[in-house]
């Protein structure tokens, strides 16, 4: 049984058929041909990944993605698909909040590899934040090869300390509705937590980053509360987890 499901949003009939053929070899999928249908489907069902055509009539892929991020109750990871191939274009899409960018026309092998990489990555796997997502022990084991337990524990203490400092700035920026400062600080938290394997904080900060970009203040406020709670969970985990103790 194919456990992952992809939503294909593609205006061109031939290209959409090609994507269906390729994706269908590995994953379940649904496909739509415009932004309105994409918003409708994303509001009704959780997709592990959405492939978004950028050049669509009436409502382009950027507008569609922003609506999905704002309105959908599900954590939607979206890859931009476009004929724009310049590196600057990719940077622009990533800055907006897309998970990745794939240039068209695609190369089937690289296309599937890029999608598979996103669908098998642990940090974006789910938004159901249970205990197994608090900390990625594979990251800890990698750190253990070169550092003592005391050093590793101090690294996580530094992570929490910087988190607290950034959250002070985030709270101030939220009150001022300063979305650029919010985006910058949330991006730092996302990078730090991803590097250190703090998966739950990574997922929530990714969500918060996208909400800040579309200025969905009500949803962002709720996500920031969850983010602060997850920070306390991580601190408690590090204190109590025997892995960190001599």
MOBELCOR-V191836 format. One record per residue. N is the residue number from 0. RES is the residue in one letter. PHI is phi in whole degrees, 0 to 359 (* if undefined). PSI is psi as a letter, one per 20 degrees, with the letter a starting at -180 (NA if undefined). BURIAL is I if it has 24 or more other ideal C-beta (glycine too) atoms within 12 Angstrom, else O. Layout:
N_RES_PHI_PSI_BURIAL / N_RES_PHI_PSI_BURIAL
This chain:
0_X_*_p_O / 1_X_278_o_O / 2_X_276_h_O / 3_X_260_q_I / 4_X_232_p_I / 5_X_242_p_I / 6_X_258_p_I / 7_X_263_p_I / 8_X_243_o_I / 9_X_214_p_I / 10_X_285_h_I / 11_X_279_p_I / 12_X_298_g_O / 13_X_293_g_O / 14_X_296_g_I / 15_X_297_g_I / 16_X_296_h_O / 17_X_296_g_I / 18_X_299_g_I / 19_X_299_g_I / 20_X_296_g_O / 21_X_288_g_I / 22_X_296_h_I / 23_X_296_i_O / 24_X_292_h_O / 25_X_237_h_I / 26_X_223_q_I / 27_X_286_q_O / 28_X_205_q_I / 29_X_232_q_I / 30_X_222_q_I / 31_X_225_r_I / 32_X_245_j_I / 33_X_207_r_I / 34_X_293_h_I / 35_X_298_g_O / 36_X_294_h_I / 37_X_296_g_I / 38_X_299_g_I / 39_X_298_g_O / 40_X_293_g_I / 41_X_292_h_I / 42_X_277_i_O / 43_X_260_h_O / 44_X_214_q_O / 45_X_275_p_I / 46_X_249_p_I / 47_X_289_h_I / 48_X_202_q_I / 49_X_240_p_I / 50_X_261_o_I / 51_X_244_o_I / 52_X_294_p_I / 53_X_277_g_I / 54_X_272_n_I / 55_X_239_q_I / 56_X_289_q_O / 57_X_71_f_O / 58_X_223_o_I / 59_X_285_r_I / 60_X_294_h_I / 61_X_292_g_I / 62_X_298_g_I / 63_X_300_g_I / 64_X_299_g_I / 65_X_297_h_I / 66_X_293_g_I / 67_X_298_g_I / 68_X_299_h_I / 69_X_279_h_I / 70_X_260_h_O / 71_X_287_q_I / 72_X_279_i_O / 73_X_261_q_I / 74_X_281_o_I / 75_X_254_o_I / 76_X_268_p_I / 77_X_237_p_I / 78_X_258_p_I / 79_X_278_p_I / 80_X_239_p_I / 81_X_205_q_I / 82_X_283_i_O / 83_X_293_p_O / 84_X_241_i_O / 85_X_293_q_O / 86_X_298_h_O / 87_X_296_h_O / 88_X_294_g_I / 89_X_299_g_I / 90_X_300_h_O / 91_X_296_g_O / 92_X_295_g_I / 93_X_295_h_O / 94_X_295_h_O / 95_X_294_h_I / 96_X_130_j_I / 97_X_293_q_I / 98_X_291_h_I / 99_X_196_r_I / 100_X_224_p_I / 101_X_236_p_I / 102_X_279_q_O / 103_X_255_q_I / 104_X_288_q_O / 105_X_280_r_I / 106_X_250_o_O / 107_X_312_g_O / 108_X_296_g_O / 109_X_294_h_O / 110_X_300_g_I / 111_X_293_h_I / 112_X_296_g_O / 113_X_296_g_I / 114_X_291_g_I / 115_X_297_h_O / 116_X_299_h_O / 117_X_288_h_I / 118_X_282_i_I / 119_X_254_i_O / 120_X_286_p_I / 121_X_286_h_O / 122_X_293_h_I / 123_X_250_j_I / 124_X_293_h_I / 125_X_200_q_I / 126_X_253_j_I / 127_X_278_n_O / 128_X_273_n_I / 129_X_261_a_O / 130_X_299_h_O / 131_X_292_i_O / 132_X_264_i_I / 133_X_302_g_I / 134_X_214_p_I / 135_X_278_o_I / 136_X_289_i_I / 137_X_294_h_O / 138_X_295_g_I / 139_X_300_g_I / 140_X_297_h_O / 141_X_293_g_O / 142_X_295_h_I / 143_X_295_h_O / 144_X_294_h_O / 145_X_236_i_O / 146_X_223_q_O / 147_X_283_r_O / 148_X_297_h_O / 149_X_296_g_O / 150_X_294_g_O / 151_X_297_g_I / 152_X_298_h_I / 153_X_292_h_O / 154_X_296_g_I / 155_X_289_h_I / 156_X_296_h_O / 157_X_295_h_O / 158_X_300_g_I / 159_X_292_h_I / 160_X_296_g_O / 161_X_292_h_I / 162_X_304_g_I / 163_X_298_g_O / 164_X_296_g_O / 165_X_292_h_I / 166_X_293_h_I / 167_X_299_g_O / 168_X_293_h_I / 169_X_294_g_I / 170_X_298_g_O / 171_X_295_g_O / 172_X_294_h_I / 173_X_296_g_I / 174_X_298_h_O / 175_X_273_i_O / 176_X_56_k_O / 177_X_268_n_O / 178_X_289_h_I / 179_X_292_g_O / 180_X_294_h_O / 181_X_301_g_I / 182_X_299_g_I / 183_X_298_g_O / 184_X_287_h_I / 185_X_294_h_I / 186_X_298_h_I / 187_X_294_g_I / 188_X_299_g_I / 189_X_299_g_I / 190_X_294_g_O / 191_X_296_g_I / 192_X_292_h_I / 193_X_296_g_I / 194_X_297_h_O / 195_X_268_j_I / 196_X_77_j_I / 197_X_278_m_I / 198_X_296_g_I / 199_X_295_g_I / 200_X_294_h_I / 201_X_299_g_I / 202_X_297_g_I / 203_X_292_h_I / 204_X_291_h_I / 205_X_295_g_I / 206_X_299_g_I / 207_X_298_h_I / 208_X_302_g_I / 209_X_292_h_I / 210_X_293_h_I / 211_X_295_h_I / 212_X_294_h_I / 213_X_263_j_I / 214_X_57_l_O / 215_X_270_n_I / 216_X_293_h_O / 217_X_295_g_O / 218_X_293_h_I / 219_X_296_g_I / 220_X_300_g_O / 221_X_295_g_O / 222_X_293_h_I / 223_X_294_h_I / 224_X_297_g_O / 225_X_298_h_I / 226_X_297_g_I / 227_X_294_h_I / 228_X_295_h_O / 229_X_292_h_I / 230_X_298_g_I / 231_X_293_h_O / 232_X_297_g_I / 233_X_296_g_I / 234_X_298_g_I / 235_X_297_h_O / 236_X_298_g_I / 237_X_293_h_I / 238_X_292_g_O / 239_X_267_h_O / 240_X_293_p_O / 241_X_294_h_O / 242_X_303_h_O / 243_X_273_i_I / 244_X_263_q_O / 245_X_300_NA_O
